[in-house]
Amino acid sequence: MGGGGAHGGTTYKGYTIPHNKRWHTVAGKGLCAVMWFWVFYRAKQDGAVLLGLRHPWDGHDDHSHGHGHEHEASSSSSSSSH
């Protein structure tokens, strides 16, 4: 019927469970490791937001990178002097 039982495996209550190939096992463990690295990376980045300890918009205190209000004041004063 389904695929021949000549390859072997483990039989339990009349059902034969085939053995995994080596590359399936290695690929599964590798992808599992990638998944957990990604989960821990995202937990490091967004864990406080997920747990409700801070809001998503509170994370980047100042987007100006040193160009705050003093930059706006100096540009407006220089344009008004012309």
mmJSON file of the N, C-alpha and C atoms, coordinates in Angstrom:
{"data_MODEL":{"atom_site":{
"group_PDB":["ATOM","ATOM","ATOM","ATOM","ATOM","ATOM","ATOM","ATOM","ATOM","ATOM","ATOM","ATOM","ATOM","ATOM","ATOM","ATOM","ATOM","ATOM","ATOM","ATOM","ATOM","ATOM","ATOM","ATOM","ATOM","ATOM","ATOM","ATOM","ATOM","ATOM","ATOM","ATOM","ATOM","ATOM","ATOM","ATOM","ATOM","ATOM","ATOM","ATOM","ATOM","ATOM","ATOM","ATOM","ATOM","ATOM","ATOM","ATOM","ATOM","ATOM","ATOM","ATOM","ATOM","ATOM","ATOM","ATOM","ATOM","ATOM","ATOM","ATOM","ATOM","ATOM","ATOM","ATOM","ATOM","ATOM","ATOM","ATOM","ATOM","ATOM","ATOM","ATOM","ATOM","ATOM","ATOM","ATOM","ATOM","ATOM","ATOM","ATOM","ATOM","ATOM","ATOM","ATOM","ATOM","ATOM","ATOM","ATOM","ATOM","ATOM","ATOM","ATOM","ATOM","ATOM","ATOM","ATOM","ATOM","ATOM","ATOM","ATOM","ATOM","ATOM","ATOM","ATOM","ATOM","ATOM","ATOM","ATOM","ATOM","ATOM","ATOM","ATOM","ATOM","ATOM","ATOM","ATOM","ATOM","ATOM","ATOM","ATOM","ATOM","ATOM","ATOM","ATOM","ATOM","ATOM","ATOM","ATOM","ATOM","ATOM","ATOM","ATOM","ATOM","ATOM","ATOM","ATOM","ATOM","ATOM","ATOM","ATOM","ATOM","ATOM","ATOM","ATOM","ATOM","ATOM","ATOM","ATOM","ATOM","ATOM","ATOM","ATOM","ATOM","ATOM","ATOM","ATOM","ATOM","ATOM","ATOM","ATOM","ATOM","ATOM","ATOM","ATOM","ATOM","ATOM","ATOM","ATOM","ATOM","ATOM","ATOM","ATOM","ATOM","ATOM","ATOM","ATOM","ATOM","ATOM","ATOM","ATOM","ATOM","ATOM","ATOM","ATOM","ATOM","ATOM","ATOM","ATOM","ATOM","ATOM","ATOM","ATOM","ATOM","ATOM","ATOM","ATOM","ATOM","ATOM","ATOM","ATOM","ATOM","ATOM","ATOM","ATOM","ATOM","ATOM","ATOM","ATOM","ATOM","ATOM","ATOM","ATOM","ATOM","ATOM","ATOM","ATOM","ATOM","ATOM","ATOM","ATOM","ATOM","ATOM","ATOM","ATOM","ATOM","ATOM","ATOM","ATOM","ATOM","ATOM","ATOM","ATOM","ATOM","ATOM","ATOM","ATOM","ATOM","ATOM","ATOM","ATOM","ATOM","ATOM","ATOM","ATOM","ATOM","ATOM"],
"id":[1,2,3,4,5,6,7,8,9,10,11,12,13,14,15,16,17,18,19,20,21,22,23,24,25,26,27,28,29,30,31,32,33,34,35,36,37,38,39,40,41,42,43,44,45,46,47,48,49,50,51,52,53,54,55,56,57,58,59,60,61,62,63,64,65,66,67,68,69,70,71,72,73,74,75,76,77,78,79,80,81,82,83,84,85,86,87,88,89,90,91,92,93,94,95,96,97,98,99,100,101,102,103,104,105,106,107,108,109,110,111,112,113,114,115,116,117,118,119,120,121,122,123,124,125,126,127,128,129,130,131,132,133,134,135,136,137,138,139,140,141,142,143,144,145,146,147,148,149,150,151,152,153,154,155,156,157,158,159,160,161,162,163,164,165,166,167,168,169,170,171,172,173,174,175,176,177,178,179,180,181,182,183,184,185,186,187,188,189,190,191,192,193,194,195,196,197,198,199,200,201,202,203,204,205,206,207,208,209,210,211,212,213,214,215,216,217,218,219,220,221,222,223,224,225,226,227,228,229,230,231,232,233,234,235,236,237,238,239,240,241,242,243,244,245,246],
"type_symbol":["N","C","C","N","C","C","N","C","C","N","C","C","N","C","C","N","C","C","N","C","C","N","C","C","N","C","C","N","C","C","N","C","C","N","C","C","N","C","C","N","C","C","N","C","C","N","C","C","N","C","C","N","C","C","N","C","C","N","C","C","N","C","C","N","C","C","N","C","C","N","C","C","N","C","C","N","C","C","N","C","C","N","C","C","N","C","C","N","C","C","N","C","C","N","C","C","N","C","C","N","C","C","N","C","C","N","C","C","N","C","C","N","C","C","N","C","C","N","C","C","N","C","C","N","C","C","N","C","C","N","C","C","N","C","C","N","C","C","N","C","C","N","C","C","N","C","C","N","C","C","N","C","C","N","C","C","N","C","C","N","C","C","N","C","C","N","C","C","N","C","C","N","C","C","N","C","C","N","C","C","N","C","C","N","C","C","N","C","C","N","C","C","N","C","C","N","C","C","N","C","C","N","C","C","N","C","C","N","C","C","N","C","C","N","C","C","N","C","C","N","C","C","N","C","C","N","C","C","N","C","C","N","C","C","N","C","C","N","C","C","N","C","C","N","C","C"],
"label_atom_id":["N","CA","C","N","CA","C","N","CA","C","N","CA","C","N","CA","C","N","CA","C","N","CA","C","N","CA","C","N","CA","C","N","CA","C","N","CA","C","N","CA","C","N","CA","C","N","CA","C","N","CA","C","N","CA","C","N","CA","C","N","CA","C","N","CA","C","N","CA","C","N","CA","C","N","CA","C","N","CA","C","N","CA","C","N","CA","C","N","CA","C","N","CA","C","N","CA","C","N","CA","C","N","CA","C","N","CA","C","N","CA","C","N","CA","C","N","CA","C","N","CA","C","N","CA","C","N","CA","C","N","CA","C","N","CA","C","N","CA","C","N","CA","C","N","CA","C","N","CA","C","N","CA","C","N","CA","C","N","CA","C","N","CA","C","N","CA","C","N","CA","C","N","CA","C","N","CA","C","N","CA","C","N","CA","C","N","CA","C","N","CA","C","N","CA","C","N","CA","C","N","CA","C","N","CA","C","N","CA","C","N","CA","C","N","CA","C","N","CA","C","N","CA","C","N","CA","C","N","CA","C","N","CA","C","N","CA","C","N","CA","C","N","CA","C","N","CA","C","N","CA","C","N","CA","C","N","CA","C","N","CA","C","N","CA","C","N","CA","C","N","CA","C","N","CA","C","N","CA","C","N","CA","C","N","CA","C"],
"label_alt_id":[null,null,null,null,null,null,null,null,null,null,null,null,null,null,null,null,null,null,null,null,null,null,null,null,null,null,null,null,null,null,null,null,null,null,null,null,null,null,null,null,null,null,null,null,null,null,null,null,null,null,null,null,null,null,null,null,null,null,null,null,null,null,null,null,null,null,null,null,null,null,null,null,null,null,null,null,null,null,null,null,null,null,null,null,null,null,null,null,null,null,null,null,null,null,null,null,null,null,null,null,null,null,null,null,null,null,null,null,null,null,null,null,null,null,null,null,null,null,null,null,null,null,null,null,null,null,null,null,null,null,null,null,null,null,null,null,null,null,null,null,null,null,null,null,null,null,null,null,null,null,null,null,null,null,null,null,null,null,null,null,null,null,null,null,null,null,null,null,null,null,null,null,null,null,null,null,null,null,null,null,null,null,null,null,null,null,null,null,null,null,null,null,null,null,null,null,null,null,null,null,null,null,null,null,null,null,null,null,null,null,null,null,null,null,null,null,null,null,null,null,null,null,null,null,null,null,null,null,null,null,null,null,null,null,null,null,null,null,null,null,null,null,null,null,null,null],
"label_comp_id":["MET","MET","MET","GLY","GLY","GLY","GLY","GLY","GLY","GLY","GLY","GLY","GLY","GLY","GLY","ALA","ALA","ALA","HIS","HIS","HIS","GLY","GLY","GLY","GLY","GLY","GLY","THR","THR","THR","THR","THR","THR","TYR","TYR","TYR","LYS","LYS","LYS","GLY","GLY","GLY","TYR","TYR","TYR","THR","THR","THR","ILE","ILE","ILE","PRO","PRO","PRO","HIS","HIS","HIS","ASN","ASN","ASN","LYS","LYS","LYS","ARG","ARG","ARG","TRP","TRP","TRP","HIS","HIS","HIS","THR","THR","THR","VAL","VAL","VAL","ALA","ALA","ALA","GLY","GLY","GLY","LYS","LYS","LYS","GLY","GLY","GLY","LEU","LEU","LEU","CYS","CYS","CYS","ALA","ALA","ALA","VAL","VAL","VAL","MET","MET","MET","TRP","TRP","TRP","PHE","PHE","PHE","TRP","TRP","TRP","VAL","VAL","VAL","PHE","PHE","PHE","TYR","TYR","TYR","ARG","ARG","ARG","ALA","ALA","ALA","LYS","LYS","LYS","GLN","GLN","GLN","ASP","ASP","ASP","GLY","GLY","GLY","ALA","ALA","ALA","VAL","VAL","VAL","LEU","LEU","LEU","LEU","LEU","LEU","GLY","GLY","GLY","LEU","LEU","LEU","ARG","ARG","ARG","HIS","HIS","HIS","PRO","PRO","PRO","TRP","TRP","TRP","ASP","ASP","ASP","GLY","GLY","GLY","HIS","HIS","HIS","ASP","ASP","ASP","ASP","ASP","ASP","HIS","HIS","HIS","SER","SER","SER","HIS","HIS","HIS","GLY","GLY","GLY","HIS","HIS","HIS","GLY","GLY","GLY","HIS","HIS","HIS","GLU","GLU","GLU","HIS","HIS","HIS","GLU","GLU","GLU","ALA","ALA","ALA","SER","SER","SER","SER","SER","SER","SER","SER","SER","SER","SER","SER","SER","SER","SER","SER","SER","SER","SER","SER","SER","SER","SER","SER","HIS","HIS","HIS"],
"label_asym_id":["A","A","A","A","A","A","A","A","A","A","A","A","A","A","A","A","A","A","A","A","A","A","A","A","A","A","A","A","A","A","A","A","A","A","A","A","A","A","A","A","A","A","A","A","A","A","A","A","A","A","A","A","A","A","A","A","A","A","A","A","A","A","A","A","A","A","A","A","A","A","A","A","A","A","A","A","A","A","A","A","A","A","A","A","A","A","A","A","A","A","A","A","A","A","A","A","A","A","A","A","A","A","A","A","A","A","A","A","A","A","A","A","A","A","A","A","A","A","A","A","A","A","A","A","A","A","A","A","A","A","A","A","A","A","A","A","A","A","A","A","A","A","A","A","A","A","A","A","A","A","A","A","A","A","A","A","A","A","A","A","A","A","A","A","A","A","A","A","A","A","A","A","A","A","A","A","A","A","A","A","A","A","A","A","A","A","A","A","A","A","A","A","A","A","A","A","A","A","A","A","A","A","A","A","A","A","A","A","A","A","A","A","A","A","A","A","A","A","A","A","A","A","A","A","A","A","A","A","A","A","A","A","A","A","A","A","A","A","A","A","A","A","A","A","A","A"],
"label_entity_id":["1","1","1","1","1","1","1","1","1","1","1","1","1","1","1","1","1","1","1","1","1","1","1","1","1","1","1","1","1","1","1","1","1","1","1","1","1","1","1","1","1","1","1","1","1","1","1","1","1","1","1","1","1","1","1","1","1","1","1","1","1","1","1","1","1","1","1","1","1","1","1","1","1","1","1","1","1","1","1","1","1","1","1","1","1","1","1","1","1","1","1","1","1","1","1","1","1","1","1","1","1","1","1","1","1","1","1","1","1","1","1","1","1","1","1","1","1","1","1","1","1","1","1","1","1","1","1","1","1","1","1","1","1","1","1","1","1","1","1","1","1","1","1","1","1","1","1","1","1","1","1","1","1","1","1","1","1","1","1","1","1","1","1","1","1","1","1","1","1","1","1","1","1","1","1","1","1","1","1","1","1","1","1","1","1","1","1","1","1","1","1","1","1","1","1","1","1","1","1","1","1","1","1","1","1","1","1","1","1","1","1","1","1","1","1","1","1","1","1","1","1","1","1","1","1","1","1","1","1","1","1","1","1","1","1","1","1","1","1","1","1","1","1","1","1","1"],
"label_seq_id":[1,1,1,2,2,2,3,3,3,4,4,4,5,5,5,6,6,6,7,7,7,8,8,8,9,9,9,10,10,10,11,11,11,12,12,12,13,13,13,14,14,14,15,15,15,16,16,16,17,17,17,18,18,18,19,19,19,20,20,20,21,21,21,22,22,22,23,23,23,24,24,24,25,25,25,26,26,26,27,27,27,28,28,28,29,29,29,30,30,30,31,31,31,32,32,32,33,33,33,34,34,34,35,35,35,36,36,36,37,37,37,38,38,38,39,39,39,40,40,40,41,41,41,42,42,42,43,43,43,44,44,44,45,45,45,46,46,46,47,47,47,48,48,48,49,49,49,50,50,50,51,51,51,52,52,52,53,53,53,54,54,54,55,55,55,56,56,56,57,57,57,58,58,58,59,59,59,60,60,60,61,61,61,62,62,62,63,63,63,64,64,64,65,65,65,66,66,66,67,67,67,68,68,68,69,69,69,70,70,70,71,71,71,72,72,72,73,73,73,74,74,74,75,75,75,76,76,76,77,77,77,78,78,78,79,79,79,80,80,80,81,81,81,82,82,82],
"pdbx_PDB_ins_code":[null,null,null,null,null,null,null,null,null,null,null,null,null,null,null,null,null,null,null,null,null,null,null,null,null,null,null,null,null,null,null,null,null,null,null,null,null,null,null,null,null,null,null,null,null,null,null,null,null,null,null,null,null,null,null,null,null,null,null,null,null,null,null,null,null,null,null,null,null,null,null,null,null,null,null,null,null,null,null,null,null,null,null,null,null,null,null,null,null,null,null,null,null,null,null,null,null,null,null,null,null,null,null,null,null,null,null,null,null,null,null,null,null,null,null,null,null,null,null,null,null,null,null,null,null,null,null,null,null,null,null,null,null,null,null,null,null,null,null,null,null,null,null,null,null,null,null,null,null,null,null,null,null,null,null,null,null,null,null,null,null,null,null,null,null,null,null,null,null,null,null,null,null,null,null,null,null,null,null,null,null,null,null,null,null,null,null,null,null,null,null,null,null,null,null,null,null,null,null,null,null,null,null,null,null,null,null,null,null,null,null,null,null,null,null,null,null,null,null,null,null,null,null,null,null,null,null,null,null,null,null,null,null,null,null,null,null,null,null,null,null,null,null,null,null,null],
"Cartn_x":[0.797,0.0,0.846,1.434,2.004,3.469,4.323,5.68,6.688,6.28,7.235,7.875,7.947,8.512,9.931,10.632,11.975,13.026,12.677,13.672,13.871,13.029,13.179,12.581,12.602,12.043,11.639,10.899,10.438,8.948,8.53,7.122,6.512,5.365,4.651,3.173,2.571,1.144,0.726,1.545,1.216,1.582,2.092,2.477,3.991,4.597,6.043,6.442,7.228,7.725,9.1,9.262,10.552,11.635,12.87,14.011,14.284,14.718,15.071,16.394,16.499,17.789,18.637,19.932,20.862,20.67,20.485,20.379,19.084,18.019,16.796,17.032,17.749,18.03,18.912,19.964,20.883,20.173,19.4,18.683,17.65,16.966,15.978,16.613,17.743,18.431,18.983,19.489,20.002,18.908,17.773,16.663,16.078,16.084,15.632,16.553,17.847,18.796,18.591,18.387,18.13,16.87,15.832,14.583,14.798,15.504,15.709,16.615,17.638,18.458,17.601,16.687,15.807,14.86,14.29,13.382,14.111,15.315,16.063,16.514,16.858,17.234,16.048,14.863,13.682,13.273,13.464,13.154,14.081,15.327,16.265,15.844,15.41,15.038,13.69,12.684,11.315,10.703,11.493,10.954,10.21,10.73,10.077,8.728,8.631,7.358,6.37,6.828,5.958,5.411,6.235,5.806,5.064,4.958,4.233,5.035,6.349,7.183,7.472,7.321,7.45,6.648,6.358,5.598,6.553,6.085,6.957,7.532,6.793,7.251,8.181,8.425,9.323,10.763,11.061,12.367,13.489,13.199,14.257,14.234,14.578,14.429,14.443,15.467,15.598,16.073,15.314,15.679,16.543,16.823,17.495,18.99,19.593,21.026,21.875,21.563,22.356,21.879,20.809,20.27,18.923,18.966,17.742,17.223,16.623,15.999,17.03,18.244,19.258,19.558,19.427,19.632,18.513,17.283,16.158,16.282,16.716,16.846,17.946,19.051,20.146,19.781,19.023,18.64,17.604,16.694,15.702,16.321,17.32,17.954,18.83,19.456,20.307,19.45,18.254,17.4,16.756,16.521,15.903,16.917,18.223,19.237,19.518,19.088,19.357,18.407],
"Cartn_y":[-1.177,0.0,1.25,1.604,2.924,3.041,2.285,2.697,1.633,0.471,-0.609,-0.547,-1.652,-1.685,-2.192,-2.144,-2.698,-1.778,-0.524,0.428,0.376,-0.286,-0.424,0.746,0.627,1.653,1.014,1.75,1.264,0.989,-0.218,-0.579,-0.501,0.196,0.338,0.171,-0.847,-1.159,-1.241,-1.904,-2.12,-0.98,0.12,1.247,1.358,1.414,1.515,2.969,3.494,4.863,4.803,5.435,5.36,6.143,5.72,6.426,7.707,8.732,10.001,9.855,10.612,10.699,11.693,11.549,12.399,13.884,14.231,15.632,16.255,15.444,15.96,16.361,15.536,15.815,17.048,17.133,18.273,19.565,19.516,20.705,21.149,20.206,20.538,21.204,20.685,21.288,22.671,22.818,24.119,25.17,24.816,25.757,26.064,25.096,25.328,26.327,26.199,27.135,28.545,28.668,29.984,30.594,29.792,30.288,30.827,30.082,30.536,31.752,31.841,33.059,34.261,34.082,35.174,35.561,34.58,34.859,35.643,35.228,35.924,37.307,37.471,38.778,39.734,39.278,40.132,40.408,39.45,39.688,40.76,40.748,41.776,43.14,43.199,44.464,44.979,44.113,44.532,43.933,43.329,42.65,43.562,44.753,45.679,46.134,46.323,46.718,45.573,44.358,43.194,42.969,43.206,43.02,44.234,45.292,46.478,47.39,47.253,48.081,49.45,49.583,50.886,50.861,52.048,52.172,52.113,51.646,51.562,52.905,53.987,55.304,55.949,55.296,55.835,55.392,54.572,53.948,54.804,55.846,56.599,58.038,58.272,59.557,60.767,60.893,62.089,61.697,62.042,61.713,62.774,63.852,64.971,64.757,63.858,63.563,64.823,65.641,66.831,68.06,67.959,69.117,69.484,69.947,70.266,71.641,72.295,73.599,74.687,74.499,75.523,75.605,74.489,74.485,75.273,75.059,75.781,77.282,77.648,79.057,79.722,79.037,79.628,79.752,78.799,78.888,79.979,80.17,81.22,82.597,82.729,84.032,84.383,83.38,83.658,84.028,83.434,83.77,85.14,85.533,86.848,87.974,87.7,88.734,89.063,88.235,88.507,89.474],
"Cartn_z":[0.0,0.0,0.0,1.094,1.221,0.964,0.932,0.633,0.97,1.228,1.435,2.801,3.478,4.813,4.84,3.745,3.675,4.277,4.565,5.047,6.546,7.255,8.695,9.437,10.735,11.588,12.896,13.667,14.951,14.849,15.225,15.159,16.537,16.614,17.877,17.599,18.193,18.044,16.573,15.763,14.371,13.428,13.941,13.092,13.092,11.92,11.809,11.603,12.528,12.45,11.787,10.623,9.93,10.676,10.483,11.076,10.292,11.002,10.35,9.619,8.532,7.869,8.641,8.525,9.294,8.974,7.699,7.344,7.874,8.018,8.619,10.07,10.795,12.201,12.347,11.541,11.62,11.209,10.126,9.671,10.705,11.323,12.35,13.554,14.005,15.15,14.795,13.575,13.144,13.073,12.473,12.392,13.773,14.651,16.024,16.721,16.518,17.113,16.568,15.25,14.652,15.25,15.409,15.982,17.391,18.237,19.623,19.681,18.819,18.779,18.408,17.457,17.048,18.188,18.879,19.998,21.086,21.446,22.499,22.05,20.776,20.254,20.328,19.889,19.938,21.386,22.283,23.697,24.263,23.847,24.292,23.765,22.511,21.893,22.379,22.492,22.751,24.009,24.85,26.025,26.978,27.232,28.16,27.613,26.314,25.702,25.795,25.528,25.582,26.988,27.996,29.379,29.936,29.162,29.598,30.503,30.53,31.395,30.783,29.48,28.827,27.539,27.032,25.791,24.601,23.444,22.272,21.855,22.071,21.652,22.661,23.814,24.83,24.639,23.663,23.551,23.022,22.256,21.594,22.071,23.286,23.958,23.026,22.173,21.361,19.966,18.964,17.583,16.92,17.622,16.968,16.776,17.527,17.418,17.56,18.566,18.817,18.091,17.34,16.622,17.237,18.456,19.18,18.846,19.836,19.648,19.349,19.838,19.557,18.061,17.348,15.898,15.21,15.672,15.086,15.344,16.553,16.901,16.072,15.865,15.102,13.62,13.091,11.679,11.466,12.426,12.259,12.433,13.31,13.501,12.298,11.677,10.529,9.317,9.196,8.07,8.245,9.499,9.717,9.549,9.655,9.524,8.074,7.136,5.719,5.176],
"occupancy":[1.0,1.0,1.0,1.0,1.0,1.0,1.0,1.0,1.0,1.0,1.0,1.0,1.0,1.0,1.0,1.0,1.0,1.0,1.0,1.0,1.0,1.0,1.0,1.0,1.0,1.0,1.0,1.0,1.0,1.0,1.0,1.0,1.0,1.0,1.0,1.0,1.0,1.0,1.0,1.0,1.0,1.0,1.0,1.0,1.0,1.0,1.0,1.0,1.0,1.0,1.0,1.0,1.0,1.0,1.0,1.0,1.0,1.0,1.0,1.0,1.0,1.0,1.0,1.0,1.0,1.0,1.0,1.0,1.0,1.0,1.0,1.0,1.0,1.0,1.0,1.0,1.0,1.0,1.0,1.0,1.0,1.0,1.0,1.0,1.0,1.0,1.0,1.0,1.0,1.0,1.0,1.0,1.0,1.0,1.0,1.0,1.0,1.0,1.0,1.0,1.0,1.0,1.0,1.0,1.0,1.0,1.0,1.0,1.0,1.0,1.0,1.0,1.0,1.0,1.0,1.0,1.0,1.0,1.0,1.0,1.0,1.0,1.0,1.0,1.0,1.0,1.0,1.0,1.0,1.0,1.0,1.0,1.0,1.0,1.0,1.0,1.0,1.0,1.0,1.0,1.0,1.0,1.0,1.0,1.0,1.0,1.0,1.0,1.0,1.0,1.0,1.0,1.0,1.0,1.0,1.0,1.0,1.0,1.0,1.0,1.0,1.0,1.0,1.0,1.0,1.0,1.0,1.0,1.0,1.0,1.0,1.0,1.0,1.0,1.0,1.0,1.0,1.0,1.0,1.0,1.0,1.0,1.0,1.0,1.0,1.0,1.0,1.0,1.0,1.0,1.0,1.0,1.0,1.0,1.0,1.0,1.0,1.0,1.0,1.0,1.0,1.0,1.0,1.0,1.0,1.0,1.0,1.0,1.0,1.0,1.0,1.0,1.0,1.0,1.0,1.0,1.0,1.0,1.0,1.0,1.0,1.0,1.0,1.0,1.0,1.0,1.0,1.0,1.0,1.0,1.0,1.0,1.0,1.0,1.0,1.0,1.0,1.0,1.0,1.0,1.0,1.0,1.0,1.0,1.0,1.0],
"B_iso_or_equiv":[0.0,0.0,0.0,0.0,0.0,0.0,0.0,0.0,0.0,0.0,0.0,0.0,0.0,0.0,0.0,0.0,0.0,0.0,0.0,0.0,0.0,0.0,0.0,0.0,0.0,0.0,0.0,0.0,0.0,0.0,0.0,0.0,0.0,0.0,0.0,0.0,0.0,0.0,0.0,0.0,0.0,0.0,0.0,0.0,0.0,0.0,0.0,0.0,0.0,0.0,0.0,0.0,0.0,0.0,0.0,0.0,0.0,0.0,0.0,0.0,0.0,0.0,0.0,0.0,0.0,0.0,0.0,0.0,0.0,0.0,0.0,0.0,0.0,0.0,0.0,0.0,0.0,0.0,0.0,0.0,0.0,0.0,0.0,0.0,0.0,0.0,0.0,0.0,0.0,0.0,0.0,0.0,0.0,0.0,0.0,0.0,0.0,0.0,0.0,0.0,0.0,0.0,0.0,0.0,0.0,0.0,0.0,0.0,0.0,0.0,0.0,0.0,0.0,0.0,0.0,0.0,0.0,0.0,0.0,0.0,0.0,0.0,0.0,0.0,0.0,0.0,0.0,0.0,0.0,0.0,0.0,0.0,0.0,0.0,0.0,0.0,0.0,0.0,0.0,0.0,0.0,0.0,0.0,0.0,0.0,0.0,0.0,0.0,0.0,0.0,0.0,0.0,0.0,0.0,0.0,0.0,0.0,0.0,0.0,0.0,0.0,0.0,0.0,0.0,0.0,0.0,0.0,0.0,0.0,0.0,0.0,0.0,0.0,0.0,0.0,0.0,0.0,0.0,0.0,0.0,0.0,0.0,0.0,0.0,0.0,0.0,0.0,0.0,0.0,0.0,0.0,0.0,0.0,0.0,0.0,0.0,0.0,0.0,0.0,0.0,0.0,0.0,0.0,0.0,0.0,0.0,0.0,0.0,0.0,0.0,0.0,0.0,0.0,0.0,0.0,0.0,0.0,0.0,0.0,0.0,0.0,0.0,0.0,0.0,0.0,0.0,0.0,0.0,0.0,0.0,0.0,0.0,0.0,0.0,0.0,0.0,0.0,0.0,0.0,0.0,0.0,0.0,0.0,0.0,0.0,0.0],
"pdbx_formal_charge":[null,null,null,null,null,null,null,null,null,null,null,null,null,null,null,null,null,null,null,null,null,null,null,null,null,null,null,null,null,null,null,null,null,null,null,null,null,null,null,null,null,null,null,null,null,null,null,null,null,null,null,null,null,null,null,null,null,null,null,null,null,null,null,null,null,null,null,null,null,null,null,null,null,null,null,null,null,null,null,null,null,null,null,null,null,null,null,null,null,null,null,null,null,null,null,null,null,null,null,null,null,null,null,null,null,null,null,null,null,null,null,null,null,null,null,null,null,null,null,null,null,null,null,null,null,null,null,null,null,null,null,null,null,null,null,null,null,null,null,null,null,null,null,null,null,null,null,null,null,null,null,null,null,null,null,null,null,null,null,null,null,null,null,null,null,null,null,null,null,null,null,null,null,null,null,null,null,null,null,null,null,null,null,null,null,null,null,null,null,null,null,null,null,null,null,null,null,null,null,null,null,null,null,null,null,null,null,null,null,null,null,null,null,null,null,null,null,null,null,null,null,null,null,null,null,null,null,null,null,null,null,null,null,null,null,null,null,null,null,null,null,null,null,null,null,null],
"auth_seq_id":[1,1,1,2,2,2,3,3,3,4,4,4,5,5,5,6,6,6,7,7,7,8,8,8,9,9,9,10,10,10,11,11,11,12,12,12,13,13,13,14,14,14,15,15,15,16,16,16,17,17,17,18,18,18,19,19,19,20,20,20,21,21,21,22,22,22,23,23,23,24,24,24,25,25,25,26,26,26,27,27,27,28,28,28,29,29,29,30,30,30,31,31,31,32,32,32,33,33,33,34,34,34,35,35,35,36,36,36,37,37,37,38,38,38,39,39,39,40,40,40,41,41,41,42,42,42,43,43,43,44,44,44,45,45,45,46,46,46,47,47,47,48,48,48,49,49,49,50,50,50,51,51,51,52,52,52,53,53,53,54,54,54,55,55,55,56,56,56,57,57,57,58,58,58,59,59,59,60,60,60,61,61,61,62,62,62,63,63,63,64,64,64,65,65,65,66,66,66,67,67,67,68,68,68,69,69,69,70,70,70,71,71,71,72,72,72,73,73,73,74,74,74,75,75,75,76,76,76,77,77,77,78,78,78,79,79,79,80,80,80,81,81,81,82,82,82],
"auth_comp_id":["MET","MET","MET","GLY","GLY","GLY","GLY","GLY","GLY","GLY","GLY","GLY","GLY","GLY","GLY","ALA","ALA","ALA","HIS","HIS","HIS","GLY","GLY","GLY","GLY","GLY","GLY","THR","THR","THR","THR","THR","THR","TYR","TYR","TYR","LYS","LYS","LYS","GLY","GLY","GLY","TYR","TYR","TYR","THR","THR","THR","ILE","ILE","ILE","PRO","PRO","PRO","HIS","HIS","HIS","ASN","ASN","ASN","LYS","LYS","LYS","ARG","ARG","ARG","TRP","TRP","TRP","HIS","HIS","HIS","THR","THR","THR","VAL","VAL","VAL","ALA","ALA","ALA","GLY","GLY","GLY","LYS","LYS","LYS","GLY","GLY","GLY","LEU","LEU","LEU","CYS","CYS","CYS","ALA","ALA","ALA","VAL","VAL","VAL","MET","MET","MET","TRP","TRP","TRP","PHE","PHE","PHE","TRP","TRP","TRP","VAL","VAL","VAL","PHE","PHE","PHE","TYR","TYR","TYR","ARG","ARG","ARG","ALA","ALA","ALA","LYS","LYS","LYS","GLN","GLN","GLN","ASP","ASP","ASP","GLY","GLY","GLY","ALA","ALA","ALA","VAL","VAL","VAL","LEU","LEU","LEU","LEU","LEU","LEU","GLY","GLY","GLY","LEU","LEU","LEU","ARG","ARG","ARG","HIS","HIS","HIS","PRO","PRO","PRO","TRP","TRP","TRP","ASP","ASP","ASP","GLY","GLY","GLY","HIS","HIS","HIS","ASP","ASP","ASP","ASP","ASP","ASP","HIS","HIS","HIS","SER","SER","SER","HIS","HIS","HIS","GLY","GLY","GLY","HIS","HIS","HIS","GLY","GLY","GLY","HIS","HIS","HIS","GLU","GLU","GLU","HIS","HIS","HIS","GLU","GLU","GLU","ALA","ALA","ALA","SER","SER","SER","SER","SER","SER","SER","SER","SER","SER","SER","SER","SER","SER","SER","SER","SER","SER","SER","SER","SER","SER","SER","SER","HIS","HIS","HIS"],
"auth_asym_id":["A","A","A","A","A","A","A","A","A","A","A","A","A","A","A","A","A","A","A","A","A","A","A","A","A","A","A","A","A","A","A","A","A","A","A","A","A","A","A","A","A","A","A","A","A","A","A","A","A","A","A","A","A","A","A","A","A","A","A","A","A","A","A","A","A","A","A","A","A","A","A","A","A","A","A","A","A","A","A","A","A","A","A","A","A","A","A","A","A","A","A","A","A","A","A","A","A","A","A","A","A","A","A","A","A","A","A","A","A","A","A","A","A","A","A","A","A","A","A","A","A","A","A","A","A","A","A","A","A","A","A","A","A","A","A","A","A","A","A","A","A","A","A","A","A","A","A","A","A","A","A","A","A","A","A","A","A","A","A","A","A","A","A","A","A","A","A","A","A","A","A","A","A","A","A","A","A","A","A","A","A","A","A","A","A","A","A","A","A","A","A","A","A","A","A","A","A","A","A","A","A","A","A","A","A","A","A","A","A","A","A","A","A","A","A","A","A","A","A","A","A","A","A","A","A","A","A","A","A","A","A","A","A","A","A","A","A","A","A","A","A","A","A","A","A","A"],
"auth_atom_id":["N","CA","C","N","CA","C","N","CA","C","N","CA","C","N","CA","C","N","CA","C","N","CA","C","N","CA","C","N","CA","C","N","CA","C","N","CA","C","N","CA","C","N","CA","C","N","CA","C","N","CA","C","N","CA","C","N","CA","C","N","CA","C","N","CA","C","N","CA","C","N","CA","C","N","CA","C","N","CA","C","N","CA","C","N","CA","C","N","CA","C","N","CA","C","N","CA","C","N","CA","C","N","CA","C","N","CA","C","N","CA","C","N","CA","C","N","CA","C","N","CA","C","N","CA","C","N","CA","C","N","CA","C","N","CA","C","N","CA","C","N","CA","C","N","CA","C","N","CA","C","N","CA","C","N","CA","C","N","CA","C","N","CA","C","N","CA","C","N","CA","C","N","CA","C","N","CA","C","N","CA","C","N","CA","C","N","CA","C","N","CA","C","N","CA","C","N","CA","C","N","CA","C","N","CA","C","N","CA","C","N","CA","C","N","CA","C","N","CA","C","N","CA","C","N","CA","C","N","CA","C","N","CA","C","N","CA","C","N","CA","C","N","CA","C","N","CA","C","N","CA","C","N","CA","C","N","CA","C","N","CA","C","N","CA","C","N","CA","C","N","CA","C","N","CA","C","N","CA","C","N","CA","C","N","CA","C"],
"pdbx_PDB_model_num":[1,1,1,1,1,1,1,1,1,1,1,1,1,1,1,1,1,1,1,1,1,1,1,1,1,1,1,1,1,1,1,1,1,1,1,1,1,1,1,1,1,1,1,1,1,1,1,1,1,1,1,1,1,1,1,1,1,1,1,1,1,1,1,1,1,1,1,1,1,1,1,1,1,1,1,1,1,1,1,1,1,1,1,1,1,1,1,1,1,1,1,1,1,1,1,1,1,1,1,1,1,1,1,1,1,1,1,1,1,1,1,1,1,1,1,1,1,1,1,1,1,1,1,1,1,1,1,1,1,1,1,1,1,1,1,1,1,1,1,1,1,1,1,1,1,1,1,1,1,1,1,1,1,1,1,1,1,1,1,1,1,1,1,1,1,1,1,1,1,1,1,1,1,1,1,1,1,1,1,1,1,1,1,1,1,1,1,1,1,1,1,1,1,1,1,1,1,1,1,1,1,1,1,1,1,1,1,1,1,1,1,1,1,1,1,1,1,1,1,1,1,1,1,1,1,1,1,1,1,1,1,1,1,1,1,1,1,1,1,1,1,1,1,1,1,1]
}}}
